[in-house]
Amino acid sequence: MTPEQERELQDLDVQIQIAEKKLRVASIKKQIAETELDILGLHQTLQQQLREGPMKVAV
């Protein structure tokens, strides 16, 4: 393998590592967004239950 090919291979390895890290960040952002949606849904459910009256709130 020539020095130029070796350098290109190292460059590709670095690009792969960067892409993997970006994918990991995107996955974490997706999890955060899903959790935020779950929280909003729970908040809306709680508000609805409270509007219906304290006796109907499930514990």
Stockholm file with secondary structure:
# STOCKHOLM 1.0

chainA/1-59         MTPEQERELQDLDVQIQIAEKKLRVASIKKQIAETELDILGLHQTLQQQLREGPMKVAV
#=GR chainA/1-59 SS CCHHHHHHHHHHHHHHHHHHHHHHHHHHHHHHHHHHHHHHHHHHHHHHHHHHCGGGCCC
#=GC SS_cons        CCHHHHHHHHHHHHHHHHHHHHHHHHHHHHHHHHHHHHHHHHHHHHHHHHHHCGGGCCC
//
